[in-house]
Amino acid sequence: MLAAHGCVQSMSRKGDCWDNAAAESFFATLEHELLADADFAGPREAHVAVAAFIDEWYNPERRHSTLGYVSPIAYEQQLRRADRPAKAA
C-alpha cells in the first residue's frame, strides 16, 4: 500500500531519530511559535489556532532548510513542475 502511494516504509531502529526529525522539528516550531504563550479557552480554540498556523503560515510561508529554504507549498509546486512532461515545440 505504501509503495502504491510513493511512500517508503521506515527502516529506522528504536532510538534512531532520523525518521522523526521532520516531525520533531515541526512540533518544536509549533510549540515555540504558537503554543509557548498561548492561553486557549478550550480545545476548539486550540484546534482553530493550530490549523491556521499550519495552513496560513507553516506550509505557505515558512522556509525549511531541508527543502532548500523554500516553503513546503513552494517545494511541492517545484516537484509538480519537474514531473510534468515537456511540451512539444
C-alpha distance (Angstrom), angle and dihedral (degrees) to the residues before:
residue distance angle dihedral
M1 . . .
L2 3.81 . .
A3 3.79 93.4 .
A4 3.81 90.5 50.3
H5 3.79 87.8 61.3
G6 3.81 95.8 43.4
C7 3.82 94.4 -103.5
V8 3.78 129.2 134.6
Q9 3.78 120.4 -145.3
S10 3.78 116.3 -119.7
M11 3.77 113.4 -95.8
S12 3.79 95.0 -173.8
R13 3.77 124.0 123.8
K14 3.77 126.7 -133.4
G15 3.79 109.8 -73.7
D16 3.82 95.6 25.5
C17 3.77 108.8 118.7
W18 3.80 100.2 -168.3
D19 3.81 97.0 95.0
N20 3.79 91.4 50.1
A21 3.79 97.4 43.0
A22 3.81 95.2 99.6
A23 3.80 93.2 46.2
E24 3.78 92.6 45.7
S25 3.80 90.4 48.9
F26 3.80 90.7 51.0
F27 3.80 93.7 50.0
A28 3.81 91.8 46.4
T29 3.81 89.5 52.2
L30 3.80 91.4 46.1
E31 3.79 91.2 50.9
H32 3.80 94.5 45.6
E33 3.81 98.8 41.1
L34 3.80 101.6 36.2
L35 3.76 116.8 7.8
A36 3.82 104.1 42.0
D37 3.81 94.7 80.1
A38 3.80 99.1 19.2
D39 3.79 122.8 124.1
F40 3.79 106.9 -173.7
A41 3.79 120.4 -167.7
G42 3.79 90.6 -141.2
P43 3.79 146.8 -30.3
R44 3.81 93.7 -71.5
E45 3.80 92.2 56.3
A46 3.82 90.6 47.1
H47 3.82 90.8 49.5
V48 3.81 92.2 51.2
A49 3.81 91.9 47.6
V50 3.82 94.0 49.2
A51 3.82 92.0 46.1
A52 3.81 90.6 50.6
F53 3.82 90.6 47.0
I54 3.80 90.7 54.8
D55 3.81 99.6 38.1
E56 3.80 99.8 38.4
W57 3.80 103.6 33.5
Y58 3.80 119.0 5.5
N59 3.81 99.2 50.8
P60 3.81 102.2 32.3
E61 3.82 101.9 32.1
R62 3.80 115.8 19.7
R63 3.79 113.9 92.6
H64 3.79 116.2 -136.5
S65 3.78 123.3 -151.9
T66 3.82 92.1 -147.9
L67 3.82 89.1 57.3
G68 3.80 95.9 51.3
Y69 3.80 92.9 -91.6
V70 3.78 96.3 -62.0
S71 3.79 127.9 117.0
P72 3.82 119.8 -96.2
I73 3.80 90.7 -108.9
A74 3.83 92.4 50.3
Y75 3.81 90.0 47.3
E76 3.80 91.7 51.4
Q77 3.80 90.4 48.9
Q78 3.82 89.6 52.1
L79 3.80 90.4 51.8
R80 3.79 92.2 49.7
R81 3.81 91.7 50.0
A82 3.80 90.3 49.4
D83 3.82 91.4 50.7
R84 3.81 94.2 52.5
P85 3.78 115.2 102.9
A86 3.79 113.3 -113.2
K87 3.81 114.2 -100.6
A88 3.77 116.8 -114.5
A89 3.80 113.2 -109.3
